[in-house]
Amino acid sequence: MIKKYFALIKLFAFLFAVFSCFNTFAQINLNTLNNLNLGEVHGNFQANAQYYFPDSTIGAAEVPEKMLLNGFANIIYTKGKFTAGIRYESYLNGLQGYPTGFKGTGIPYRFASYKSDELEVTVGSFYEQFGNGFTLRCYEERNLGLDNALDGIRLKYQPIKGLYFKALVGKQRTFFTTAGLVRGFDGEIQLNEAFKKLADKKTIVTLGGSFVSKFQTDADPTLVLPQNVGTSAGRFSLTRNNFQMNGEYAYKINDPSQDNGFNYKYGDAILLQANYAVKGFALSLSGSRIDNMSFRSDRTAQLTNLLINYIPALSKQHSYSLLAFYPYASQSRGEMEYSGELKYKIKKETALGGKYGTEITINYSGSNSLDTTQIKESDPKHLGYTSNYLGVGKEVYFRDLYVEVTKKINKSWKGTLVYSHQIYNKSIIQKPGSPTIHTNIVVADITYKLKPTSSIRLELQNMQTKQDQQDWAYVLLEYTINENWFIAAGDQYNYGNEYVKKRSHYYLGNIGYAKNANRITLSYGKQREGIFCVGGVCRNVPASNGVSLSITSSF
């Protein structure tokens, strides 16, 4: 056992040494390059390593390699109107829970671009989004292992002030290769900028539209599949004083795929959002209807692979662990989703406001099935179902009532209290055949400031439910020593599980150091099995037990 821990220390010491040398070498050479006026080089580095221990009490399997690593380095060169860059990635082997296709090393992302007064040209790899993402969103979410960058050519053109065009063609990244063929066009006009007569108007109007198509050869022996599938969208944004409203509608032609059971029904999506804000008060409302809007460059792809578009999540994105225990994932096959949030600050020097005022946030979000009717008899067009456009289905997918009160008591003490009631249809969102889960969650977050750069934070959470694994509690104590150092320890405990042997503790301790653009964190703990989501896109995370080292730096 002593030899095992000694080997672990050596591995992490090696990673730290590599980081230190890399950072020193980069700074010396980049300063020299910049001083010679040969252009500028910037970038960032990240390495996440974990040494795994098998743990039968939480279902953490043995990892043959013992230690796994994800590493990234971006290097960007700029001179005048020219920019070029590469990203080196290394998965030796990829961390548990990451898509298994991320394995080995390579340079999957490289580009060069030139920008003149009106035209910008990019060749190689790039990310892009049209509107809200209904037709196209190519982006990276490293924590999810999602990277659907395009590899090809992109043009951006601005013929006059307020008028913008984008055109692109490329293949999508799938791990260390590319697949599919995606072509797109987007245009947007800001009326107040484009027309002088509207320049001084209080109402600001922006209009836009996009079209994206994919090509995939039909190799199915039983079905006649469309090889070119197009989706188009129109959008608007309207702002006047403290009021803002925007919306978008998208339509996709028939796109039989594994996601929709190879039906030939068209897809469409609509999103409306409105916001009003004045000092001490803000109100936002949003709603969307999604029907058969899965759009991938490969009709057989699954999970987060080869997604062309994006379905915005309207539910509140939680940072507290038990609030995010059952996160909602957007349902591209069909959903009616809505959200409303009210923020209000009680004035200072009042009975409830006190010396510093009191901030209250109330959010309510939910999602239901569509109001659909299955076509049971003859269905020669293979549509599968019909839907009532304005109707709301009876099946509840998700509900979240969230109330937060934040108050600064004096110069040293401040706190946040949260209550949330959630309904989570696990059978739809995560695993067919699972029960619908009803939870009541309470959070207390208290911070005591010792010095301007030093504080202690205590986080207490409790979740009660009669379904799934029943009740959970979580406690976290975090000590910020100064502007450079912090230390924290926590425990997530499944105290209410009806199976006594499964009442597990998930301990976590970490220590971190940050200075300028460098950050190093060393952790030890247990990770429960579950799903992890960002913006309504999710991946499964297996149970694990181990020591982790995370290093990030930018230059």
C-alpha positions in Angstrom: 0.0 0.0 0.0 2.9 2.4 0.8 4.4 1.7 -2.6 1.1 2.5 -4.2 0.8 5.9 -2.6 4.5 6.7 -3.2 3.9 6.0 -7.0 0.9 8.2 -6.9 2.8 11.1 -5.4 5.5 10.7 -8.0 3.0 10.8 -10.8 1.4 14.0 -9.6 4.8 15.6 -8.9 5.8 14.8 -12.5 2.6 16.6 -13.8 3.3 19.6 -11.6 6.9 19.8 -12.9 5.8 19.7 -16.5 3.3 22.5 -15.8 6.0 24.6 -14.1 8.5 24.2 -17.0 5.8 24.7 -19.6 4.6 28.0 -18.0 8.2 29.3 -17.5 9.3 28.4 -21.1 6.1 30.0 -22.5 6.5 33.3 -20.7 10.2 33.7 -21.6 9.8 32.9 -25.3 6.5 34.8 -25.7 8.0 38.0 -24.2 10.9 37.7 -26.6 8.6 37.2 -29.6 6.4 40.2 -28.6 9.3 42.5 -28.0 10.6 41.8 -31.6 7.2 42.9 -33.0 6.7 39.6 -34.7 3.2 39.2 -33.5 1.7 38.0 -30.3 1.2 34.5 -28.9 -1.4 33.7 -26.3 -3.0 30.5 -25.1 -4.0 28.3 -22.1 -3.2 24.9 -20.7 -5.3 22.5 -18.7 -4.7 19.1 -17.2 -7.1 17.0 -15.2 -5.7 13.7 -13.7 -7.3 11.2 -11.4 -5.9 8.2 -9.6 -8.7 5.7 -9.0 -9.4 3.3 -6.1 -12.0 0.5 -6.4 -14.9 0.9 -3.9 -17.6 -1.7 -3.8 -19.6 0.3 -1.3 -20.5 2.9 -3.9 -20.2 0.7 -7.0 -16.8 2.2 -8.2 -15.2 -0.4 -10.4 -11.4 -1.0 -10.6 -9.7 1.1 -13.3 -7.0 -1.0 -15.1 -4.7 2.0 -15.8 -5.1 3.3 -12.2 -4.5 6.9 -13.4 -6.4 8.6 -16.2 -5.7 12.0 -17.7 -7.4 14.7 -19.9 -5.0 17.4 -21.1 -5.5 20.4 -23.4 -3.3 23.3 -24.7 -4.4 26.1 -26.9 -1.8 28.3 -28.7 -3.1 31.4 -30.6 -0.9 33.6 -32.8 -2.0 37.0 -33.9 -0.4 39.7 -36.0 -2.4 42.6 -37.4 -5.5 41.2 -39.1 -4.2 37.6 -39.2 -4.9 35.0 -36.5 -4.0 31.3 -36.4 -4.1 28.7 -33.7 -4.0 25.0 -32.7 -5.3 22.9 -29.8 -3.4 19.9 -28.6 -5.5 17.3 -26.7 -4.4 14.2 -24.8 -6.5 11.5 -23.3 -4.3 8.9 -21.7 -6.7 7.4 -21.2 -9.8 9.7 -20.9 -11.3 10.2 -17.4 -14.2 7.9 -16.4 -17.5 9.2 -17.6 -16.0 10.9 -20.7 -17.1 9.6 -24.1 -14.9 6.6 -24.9 -14.0 8.0 -28.3 -11.7 10.5 -26.6 -8.6 8.3 -26.5 -5.0 9.0 -27.5 -3.5 12.3 -28.5 -3.7 14.7 -31.5 -4.4 18.2 -32.8 -8.1 18.0 -33.7 -8.5 21.8 -33.7 -6.5 24.2 -36.0 -7.4 27.3 -37.9 -6.3 30.4 -39.7 -8.3 33.6 -40.2 -7.9 36.9 -41.8 -10.2 39.9 -41.2 -10.4 43.0 -43.4 -12.7 46.0 -42.9 -15.7 44.2 -44.3 -14.8 40.5 -44.7 -13.5 37.8 -42.3 -12.4 34.4 -43.7 -11.7 31.4 -41.5 -10.3 28.1 -42.7 -9.9 25.0 -40.6 -11.8 24.5 -37.3 -14.3 26.9 -35.9 -17.3 27.3 -33.6 -20.5 29.1 -34.6 -24.1 29.7 -33.6 -27.0 31.0 -35.5 -29.6 32.8 -33.4 -30.6 30.8 -30.3 -29.1 27.6 -31.9 -32.2 26.0 -33.3 -30.6 25.6 -36.7 -26.9 25.6 -35.7 -24.7 25.6 -32.6 -21.2 24.3 -32.9 -19.5 24.7 -29.5 -17.3 23.1 -26.9 -18.4 22.1 -23.4 -15.3 20.4 -22.0 -16.9 19.2 -18.8 -19.4 17.1 -20.8 -16.9 15.9 -23.4 -18.9 17.7 -26.1 -17.1 19.3 -29.1 -19.0 19.5 -32.4 -16.7 22.0 -34.1 -16.9 22.3 -37.8 -13.9 21.8 -40.0 -14.1 23.7 -43.3 -14.5 27.3 -44.4 -16.5 30.2 -42.9 -17.1 33.7 -44.2 -18.4 36.7 -42.3 -19.4 39.8 -44.3 -20.6 43.3 -43.2 -21.4 45.4 -46.3 -22.8 48.3 -44.3 -23.1 49.1 -40.6 -25.9 47.1 -39.0 -26.0 44.4 -41.7 -24.2 41.0 -41.1 -23.9 37.9 -43.1 -22.3 34.5 -42.4 -21.8 31.5 -44.7 -20.1 28.2 -43.9 -19.5 24.7 -45.0 -17.7 21.9 -43.2 -17.6 18.5 -41.6 -18.3 18.0 -37.9 -15.8 16.9 -35.4 -16.3 13.4 -33.9 -13.5 12.8 -31.4 -10.3 12.8 -33.6 -12.0 12.5 -37.0 -14.8 14.3 -38.9 -18.1 13.2 -40.2 -21.2 14.5 -42.1 -21.4 17.5 -44.3 -23.0 20.7 -43.0 -23.8 23.9 -44.9 -25.3 27.1 -43.5 -26.1 30.7 -44.1 -27.2 33.4 -41.6 -28.1 37.0 -41.9 -29.0 39.7 -39.4 -30.0 43.4 -39.6 -30.0 45.9 -36.8 -32.5 48.4 -38.2 -31.5 51.3 -36.0 -27.9 51.0 -37.2 -28.6 50.3 -40.8 -31.1 53.2 -41.3 -30.1 56.7 -40.2 -33.8 57.7 -39.8 -34.1 55.1 -37.0 -30.8 55.9 -35.2 -32.4 58.1 -32.5 -35.5 56.0 -32.0 -36.0 54.5 -28.5 -37.2 51.2 -29.9 -34.4 49.1 -31.1 -35.3 46.3 -33.6 -33.1 43.5 -34.9 -34.2 40.9 -37.4 -32.4 37.7 -38.5 -32.8 34.5 -40.4 -30.8 31.3 -41.1 -30.7 28.2 -43.2 -28.7 25.0 -42.5 -28.6 21.8 -44.4 -26.8 18.5 -43.9 -25.9 15.8 -46.4 -25.7 12.0 -45.6 -25.8 9.2 -48.1 -28.8 6.9 -48.0 -27.5 3.4 -47.4 -30.6 1.9 -45.8 -31.9 -1.2 -47.6 -35.5 -0.9 -46.4 -36.2 2.9 -46.2 -35.9 5.7 -48.7 -34.1 8.4 -46.6 -33.6 12.0 -47.5 -30.0 12.6 -48.2 -30.2 16.4 -47.9 -32.1 17.7 -44.9 -32.7 21.4 -44.4 -33.8 23.6 -41.5 -34.6 27.3 -41.5 -35.4 29.9 -38.9 -36.4 33.5 -38.4 -35.9 35.6 -35.3 -36.4 39.1 -33.9 -35.3 41.2 -31.0 -37.1 44.3 -29.7 -35.8 46.6 -27.0 -37.4 49.7 -25.6 -36.2 51.4 -22.4 -36.3 48.7 -19.7 -38.2 46.2 -21.7 -36.7 43.5 -24.0 -38.4 40.8 -26.0 -37.0 38.2 -28.5 -38.3 35.2 -30.3 -37.4 32.6 -32.9 -39.2 30.0 -35.0 -37.5 27.1 -36.8 -38.8 24.5 -39.2 -37.0 21.3 -40.3 -38.1 19.0 -43.1 -38.6 15.3 -42.5 -35.5 13.8 -41.0 -35.9 10.1 -40.1 -33.3 9.1 -37.5 -32.6 6.9 -34.6 -33.7 9.7 -32.3 -37.3 9.8 -33.6 -37.7 6.2 -34.5 -37.2 6.9 -38.2 -40.5 8.7 -38.6 -41.0 11.2 -41.5 -42.8 14.0 -39.6 -41.4 17.5 -40.0 -39.9 19.2 -37.0 -40.4 22.7 -35.6 -39.5 24.9 -32.6 -40.6 28.2 -31.3 -39.1 30.3 -28.4 -40.4 33.5 -26.9 -38.7 35.5 -24.1 -39.5 38.8 -22.4 -37.6 40.7 -19.8 -38.3 43.9 -17.8 -35.9 45.4 -15.3 -35.6 48.6 -13.2 -33.6 49.3 -10.1 -34.5 46.7 -7.4 -36.9 44.8 -9.7 -36.6 42.4 -12.6 -39.1 40.0 -14.2 -38.4 37.5 -17.0 -40.8 35.1 -18.8 -40.0 32.5 -21.4 -41.7 29.7 -23.2 -40.9 27.2 -25.9 -42.5 24.4 -27.9 -40.2 21.7 -29.4 -41.4 19.0 -31.8 -39.1 16.5 -33.5 -36.1 18.8 -33.6 -33.2 16.4 -33.3 -30.7 17.4 -36.0 -27.5 15.5 -36.4 -25.0 15.1 -39.2 -25.3 11.3 -38.8 -28.9 9.9 -38.4 -27.6 7.0 -36.3 -25.6 9.0 -33.8 -26.6 9.1 -30.1 -25.9 10.9 -26.8 -24.1 14.2 -27.5 -22.4 13.0 -30.7 -22.7 15.0 -34.0 -25.4 17.4 -32.8 -25.8 20.3 -35.3 -28.4 22.3 -33.4 -29.2 23.1 -29.8 -32.4 23.2 -27.8 -32.1 26.0 -25.2 -33.0 24.9 -21.6 -35.4 27.2 -19.8 -35.2 25.6 -16.4 -33.0 27.3 -13.8 -29.3 26.1 -13.9 -28.4 25.2 -10.3 -25.0 25.3 -8.7 -25.8 23.7 -5.3 -25.2 20.0 -5.5 -28.6 18.7 -4.2 -30.5 21.2 -6.3 -28.7 19.8 -9.3 -29.2 16.2 -8.2 -32.0 15.7 -10.7 -31.1 18.1 -13.6 -33.5 18.6 -16.5 -32.3 17.6 -20.0 -34.0 19.2 -23.0 -36.3 16.8 -24.9 -35.7 17.3 -28.6 -38.4 14.7 -29.5 -41.1 17.0 -28.0 -41.8 19.2 -25.1 -43.7 22.3 -23.9 -41.4 24.2 -21.6 -41.8 27.5 -19.7 -40.0 29.6 -17.0 -40.6 32.7 -15.1 -38.3 34.5 -12.7 -38.9 37.5 -10.4 -36.0 39.3 -8.6 -36.8 42.0 -6.0 -34.6 43.8 -3.6 -36.2 45.1 -0.4 -35.0 48.6 0.2 -32.4 49.5 2.7 -33.3 50.9 6.1 -36.7 49.1 6.2 -37.9 46.5 8.6 -37.2 43.6 6.2 -34.4 45.3 4.3 -32.2 46.2 7.2 -29.0 48.2 6.7 -28.0 46.5 3.4 -31.3 45.5 1.8 -32.6 41.9 1.2 -32.7 40.2 -2.2 -35.5 37.8 -3.1 -35.5 35.5 -6.2 -38.5 33.4 -7.1 -38.3 31.1 -10.1 -40.8 28.6 -11.5 -40.1 26.4 -14.5 -41.6 23.3 -15.9 -42.0 21.1 -18.9 -44.8 18.9 -20.2 -45.3 16.5 -23.1 -46.9 17.6 -26.3 -50.6 17.1 -26.9 -50.2 14.3 -29.5 -52.3 11.6 -31.1 -50.6 8.4 -32.3 -51.6 7.3 -35.8 -52.7 3.7 -35.1 -54.2 2.8 -38.5 -52.8 3.2 -41.9 -49.8 5.5 -41.9 -48.4 5.5 -45.4 -46.3 8.7 -44.8 -44.7 7.2 -41.7 -45.5 10.3 -39.6 -46.1 8.4 -36.4 -48.3 11.0 -34.7 -50.2 14.3 -35.1 -50.1 17.1 -32.5 -52.3 19.9 -31.3 -50.0 22.9 -31.7 -51.3 25.0 -28.8 -52.2 22.1 -26.6 -50.2 21.0 -23.6 -49.8 17.2 -23.0 -50.9 15.7 -19.7 -47.5 14.1 -18.8 -45.3 16.2 -16.6 -41.6 16.0 -17.4 -40.3 18.5 -14.9 -41.2 21.1 -12.3 -39.0 23.4 -10.2 -40.3 26.0 -7.7 -37.3 27.9 -6.4 -37.2 30.6 -3.7 -34.0 32.3 -2.7 -33.4 35.0 0.0 -30.0 36.6 0.2 -29.0 39.0 3.0 -25.9 40.8 4.1 -26.3 41.2 7.9 -23.2 43.3 8.6 -19.7 43.8 7.2 -18.7 40.2 8.3 -21.8 38.1 7.9 -23.9 37.3 4.9 -26.2 34.4 4.0 -28.4 32.8 1.5 -31.5 30.6 2.2 -33.1 28.5 -0.6 -36.1 26.3 -0.8 -37.0 24.2 -3.9 -39.7 21.8 -4.7 -39.0 19.6 -7.8 -40.9 17.0 -9.8 -38.6 14.9 -12.0 -39.9 12.4 -14.5 -36.9 10.1 -14.5 -38.5 7.6 -16.9 -38.6 10.3 -19.6 -35.4 12.2 -18.8 -33.0 9.5 -17.8 -34.1 5.8 -17.5 -37.3 4.3 -18.9 -39.4 2.5 -16.2 -38.1 4.7 -13.4 -40.5 6.5 -10.9 -41.4 10.2 -11.0 -39.5 11.8 -8.2 -40.8 14.5 -5.9 -38.3 16.4 -3.8 -38.2 19.1 -1.2 -34.8 20.8 -0.9 -33.5 23.3 1.6 -30.1 25.1 1.4 -28.4 27.4 3.9 -25.2 29.2 2.6 -23.4 31.3 5.3 -20.2 33.3 4.8 -18.1 35.0 7.5 -15.5 37.4 6.3 -12.4 37.3 8.5 -10.3 39.8 6.5 -10.8 41.4 3.1 -9.2 38.4 1.4 -10.0 35.7 4.0 -13.4 34.1 4.8 -15.1 30.9 6.0 -18.2 29.6 4.2 -20.6 26.9 5.5 -23.0 25.2 3.2 -25.8 23.0 4.6 -28.3 21.1 2.3 -31.1 18.7 2.8 -33.2 16.9 0.2 -36.2 14.8 1.1 -38.0 12.4 -1.2 -39.8 9.1 -1.0 -38.6 7.9 -4.4 -35.4 6.7 -5.9 -32.6 6.7 -3.2 -34.7 8.7 -0.8 -33.2 11.4 1.5 -29.8 13.1 1.2 -27.8 15.6 3.2 -24.8 17.6 2.3 -22.4 19.7 4.3 -19.5 21.8 3.0 -17.0 23.9 4.9 -14.7 26.2 2.8 -11.9 28.3 4.2 -10.4 31.0 1.9 -7.0 31.6 3.6 -6.0 34.5 1.4 -6.1 35.6 -2.2 -4.0 32.6 -3.2 -5.0 29.6 -1.0 -8.2 27.8 -0.1 -9.2 24.5 1.5 -12.5 22.8 1.6 -14.1 19.6 2.9 -17.6 18.2 2.4 -19.8 15.1 2.7 -22.8 14.1 0.7 -24.7 11.4 2.7 -27.6 9.2 1.6 -29.0 8.9 5.1 -32.5 8.1 4.1 -31.9 5.1 1.8 -34.3 2.3 2.7 -31.4 -0.2 2.1 -29.2 0.4 5.1 -26.1 -1.0 3.3 -26.5 1.7 0.6 -26.5 4.6 3.1 -23.1 5.8 1.8 -21.0 8.8 2.5 -19.5 10.7 -0.4 -16.6 12.6 1.2 -14.7 15.3 -0.7 -11.7 17.3 0.4 -9.6 19.7 -1.7 -6.9 22.3 -1.5 -6.2 24.9 -4.1 -3.7 27.6 -5.0 -4.4 30.4 -7.5 -2.1 33.2 -8.6 -2.6 35.4 -11.6 -3.7 33.1 -14.4 -2.6 29.9 -12.7 -4.7 27.6 -10.6 -3.9 24.2 -9.1 -6.4 22.1 -7.1 -5.7 18.8 -5.4 -8.7 16.7 -4.3 -9.6 13.4 -2.7 -13.2 12.1 -2.6 -16.0 9.9 -3.8 -18.3 10.7 -6.7 -21.8 9.2 -6.8 -23.2 7.8 -9.9 -25.6 10.1 -11.7 -26.0 12.5 -14.6 -24.2 15.8 -15.1 -25.8 18.6 -17.2 -24.8 21.9 -18.6 -27.4 24.0 -20.3 -29.9 21.1 -20.7 -27.3 18.8 -22.3 -26.3 15.9 -20.1 -23.9 12.9 -19.8 -23.8 9.9 -17.3 -21.1 10.0 -14.7 -20.1 6.7 -13.0 -19.3 6.3 -9.3 -15.6 6.8 -8.5 -13.2 7.1 -5.6 -9.8 8.7 -6.0 -7.3 11.5 -5.9 -7.6 14.3 -8.5 -5.2 17.0 -9.6 -6.4 19.9 -11.8 -4.0 22.5 -13.3 -5.0 25.4 -15.4 -3.0 28.3 -16.8 -3.2 31.0 -19.4 -0.6 33.2 -21.0 
